[in-house]
Amino acid sequence: MPGAVVQAFVMLVMAETCCIVAEACEKYQAFDIGKLVRLIPGPLGSVTECLCNLVIWVGMFMCLVGYMIVSVDIVLPMVSSGPLDSRVVLIMISTACCLPLCYVNQQYLAFSSFLAIAVNIYLVLLVAYQFLVSPWTGEPSCTFGYGKGIVSLYSTIMMAVVMQMCTPPMYKTLEHRSVARFRKVVYTSYSFLFLLFTGFQTVALYAFGPLVPQDILVSLPGNVAGNAARLGMLGVILGVYPIMMIPMVAPILDAEWGGKSMASFTKAGIAVSGMVVAFFVTQLGVLNVINGSFTVVIIVTLAPGLVGLYLVEKNKIMMRLLIAMGAVTSILGFLLPENYVGDVQRACFWK
């Protein structure tokens, strides 16, 4: 129940801050988050623009590292013995498979969006089926309690649904564009995400118990159905990896000193760097929490808060509270990156 409340609050903050950004886009006809925050008066605008670009770059890089972690979690249980039974070797192979796709024309990777939707729906159905046919019979999960894990949940959900940097181009291409229409679309979408996330959270806990690993793919059965979900997610990674690379190299392509050759070398450097980091970073959940903490303070709260203060004249008290909330929750996210499941189980009022 506290998890559902946190997710509802996150969806509300996300939806409203996206609408603030859309209002500013309509008012100033600026459809890029960098150009938008640059309109903030004084040096604050330039500083915010630099921070947004930095956070987007670092956030995308951490996503690439996360993909390597997931790919290992997928393949390693299938090769429990033999020459491929090595985390380092599998990460190197995954990088070698993903890097060439970064040089492929993106029109040939259009299938990845459909594949991602299909695989996620299949994953939800598989976990629900697991709950129905073989529910968890050990220590019951906590239905209502409290613990430090609420902080990591908040950061993880923030990372999972952040789209403020995508709002300007999405709003620009909205059919019959208007802020009211965009608000309806955004609130409807985040309402559906709330139902999807809380529903998946609930069936996963009843299927695998309170100590479910940070990467749920590890908990899936080792039969054909479970391996199909793992391999499907591997296909999603291959399709999404090069898309995540695009915003990282876009500034180099646009720069006077850059160009296609420099961008090509940069792609290889990013992939190799992500591979090396993945050698040492093994906890997907912790990586997501840190990424969410890093993202929330700039993209989710600071940029929309300043836009609301200076560009669309929102309530000043609410905008300052939004910025302050982002700073506090970001610090807490860095300090409390684990799930702390044991704390919740011990301080539980209702199991």
ChimeraX attribute file (.defattr): number of C-alpha atoms within 10 A of each C-alpha:
attribute: neighborCount
match mode: 1-to-1
recipient: residues
	/A:1	13
	/A:2	14
	/A:3	20
	/A:4	16
	/A:5	12
	/A:6	16
	/A:7	22
	/A:8	19
	/A:9	14
	/A:10	19
	/A:11	24
	/A:12	17
	/A:13	16
	/A:14	21
	/A:15	24
	/A:16	15
	/A:17	25
	/A:18	25
	/A:19	23
	/A:20	22
	/A:21	29
	/A:22	27
	/A:23	23
	/A:24	24
	/A:25	24
	/A:26	16
	/A:27	12
	/A:28	12
	/A:29	13
	/A:30	18
	/A:31	22
	/A:32	18
	/A:33	22
	/A:34	20
	/A:35	15
	/A:36	23
	/A:37	26
	/A:38	19
	/A:39	18
	/A:40	20
	/A:41	11
	/A:42	9
	/A:43	10
	/A:44	13
	/A:45	21
	/A:46	17
	/A:47	13
	/A:48	21
	/A:49	22
	/A:50	14
	/A:51	17
	/A:52	21
	/A:53	19
	/A:54	15
	/A:55	19
	/A:56	19
	/A:57	17
	/A:58	16
	/A:59	21
	/A:60	20
	/A:61	20
	/A:62	19
	/A:63	21
	/A:64	26
	/A:65	26
	/A:66	22
	/A:67	26
	/A:68	30
	/A:69	24
	/A:70	23
	/A:71	23
	/A:72	21
	/A:73	21
	/A:74	21
	/A:75	19
	/A:76	16
	/A:77	13
	/A:78	13
	/A:79	12
	/A:80	11
	/A:81	10
	/A:82	7
	/A:83	9
	/A:84	15
	/A:85	15
	/A:86	14
	/A:87	18
	/A:88	16
	/A:89	14
	/A:90	21
	/A:91	23
	/A:92	16
	/A:93	16
	/A:94	21
	/A:95	23
	/A:96	14
	/A:97	12
	/A:98	18
	/A:99	19
	/A:100	12
	/A:101	18
	/A:102	23
	/A:103	13
	/A:104	11
	/A:105	10
	/A:106	14
	/A:107	7
	/A:108	10
	/A:109	16
	/A:110	12
	/A:111	13
	/A:112	18
	/A:113	12
	/A:114	10
	/A:115	16
	/A:116	18
	/A:117	12
	/A:118	14
	/A:119	20
	/A:120	15
	/A:121	12
	/A:122	16
	/A:123	23
	/A:124	19
	/A:125	14
	/A:126	18
	/A:127	23
	/A:128	20
	/A:129	14
	/A:130	19
	/A:131	18
	/A:132	13
	/A:133	9
	/A:134	12
	/A:135	17
	/A:136	18
	/A:137	10
	/A:138	9
	/A:139	11
	/A:140	14
	/A:141	20
	/A:142	21
	/A:143	17
	/A:144	15
	/A:145	17
	/A:146	19
	/A:147	17
	/A:148	18
	/A:149	19
	/A:150	20
	/A:151	23
	/A:152	27
	/A:153	22
	/A:154	22
	/A:155	28
	/A:156	23
	/A:157	18
	/A:158	24
	/A:159	22
	/A:160	12
	/A:161	15
	/A:162	20
	/A:163	17
	/A:164	22
	/A:165	20
	/A:166	13
	/A:167	22
	/A:168	25
	/A:169	15
	/A:170	15
	/A:171	22
	/A:172	18
	/A:173	10
	/A:174	13
	/A:175	9
	/A:176	8
	/A:177	12
	/A:178	14
	/A:179	19
	/A:180	12
	/A:181	13
	/A:182	21
	/A:183	18
	/A:184	12
	/A:185	14
	/A:186	20
	/A:187	18
	/A:188	13
	/A:189	13
	/A:190	18
	/A:191	15
	/A:192	12
	/A:193	16
	/A:194	20
	/A:195	14
	/A:196	13
	/A:197	16
	/A:198	17
	/A:199	14
	/A:200	16
	/A:201	15
	/A:202	18
	/A:203	20
	/A:204	23
	/A:205	20
	/A:206	21
	/A:207	23
	/A:208	22
	/A:209	19
	/A:210	19
	/A:211	14
	/A:212	15
	/A:213	15
	/A:214	15
	/A:215	15
	/A:216	14
	/A:217	18
	/A:218	17
	/A:219	15
	/A:220	19
	/A:221	14
	/A:222	13
	/A:223	8
	/A:224	9
	/A:225	13
	/A:226	18
	/A:227	18
	/A:228	15
	/A:229	21
	/A:230	24
	/A:231	15
	/A:232	19
	/A:233	23
	/A:234	21
	/A:235	16
	/A:236	22
	/A:237	22
	/A:238	21
	/A:239	23
	/A:240	21
	/A:241	23
	/A:242	23
	/A:243	17
	/A:244	17
	/A:245	21
	/A:246	15
	/A:247	14
	/A:248	22
	/A:249	21
	/A:250	13
	/A:251	14
	/A:252	18
	/A:253	16
	/A:254	12
	/A:255	9
	/A:256	8
	/A:257	8
	/A:258	14
	/A:259	15
	/A:260	12
	/A:261	10
	/A:262	13
	/A:263	20
	/A:264	15
	/A:265	11
	/A:266	16
	/A:267	20
	/A:268	16
	/A:269	12
	/A:270	17
	/A:271	21
	/A:272	16
	/A:273	14
	/A:274	21
	/A:275	24
	/A:276	15
	/A:277	15
	/A:278	23
	/A:279	17
	/A:280	9
	/A:281	15
	/A:282	18
	/A:283	16
	/A:284	19
	/A:285	19
	/A:286	21
	/A:287	20
	/A:288	25
	/A:289	28
	/A:290	25
	/A:291	26
	/A:292	28
	/A:293	29
	/A:294	24
	/A:295	25
	/A:296	26
	/A:297	22
	/A:298	24
	/A:299	24
	/A:300	24
	/A:301	25
	/A:302	24
	/A:303	28
	/A:304	28
	/A:305	27
	/A:306	23
	/A:307	25
	/A:308	22
	/A:309	18
	/A:310	17
	/A:311	22
	/A:312	16
	/A:313	13
	/A:314	15
	/A:315	11
	/A:316	14
	/A:317	9
	/A:318	13
	/A:319	21
	/A:320	17
	/A:321	13
	/A:322	20
	/A:323	20
	/A:324	16
	/A:325	15
	/A:326	23
	/A:327	19
	/A:328	12
	/A:329	20
	/A:330	25
	/A:331	14
	/A:332	16
	/A:333	28
	/A:334	19
	/A:335	13
	/A:336	19
	/A:337	22
	/A:338	21
	/A:339	21
	/A:340	16
	/A:341	18
	/A:342	14
	/A:343	14
	/A:344	21
	/A:345	22
	/A:346	12
	/A:347	13
	/A:348	16
	/A:349	12
	/A:350	11
	/A:351	11
